């Protein structure tokens, strides 16, 4: 039997708890955030059509200047600003925030705060 990291298991349990409650619709899509050790990713998803409407990450061409600072709060803020800009270009003002089982702290919070300041409503 494969042993798994307890931190990863705890995140999966939290994620399953929230998946039941959070759904993205056409009028209010879901802003899903994923954090790895080196990067942070954000995408806006319409769960009704199972379609990604906009995406941004620290690997995006627009954020190429962050090459050596990808795992920082500043990079997370830039990702939040970029995803909000892309959402507003597609006339998406309101979203549901999905922290994907991660604690609302650090880089996850930085993405959310930057997206709010850039014009998205949660």
Secondary structure, DSSP 4 states (H G I P E B T S, - for coil): -----HHHHHHHHHHHHHHTT----SSSEEEEEEE-SS-EEEEEEETTTTEEEEEEETTSGGGGGGTT-TTSHHHHHHHHHHHHHHHHHTT--BEEEE-TT--SSTHHHHHHHHHHHTT-B-
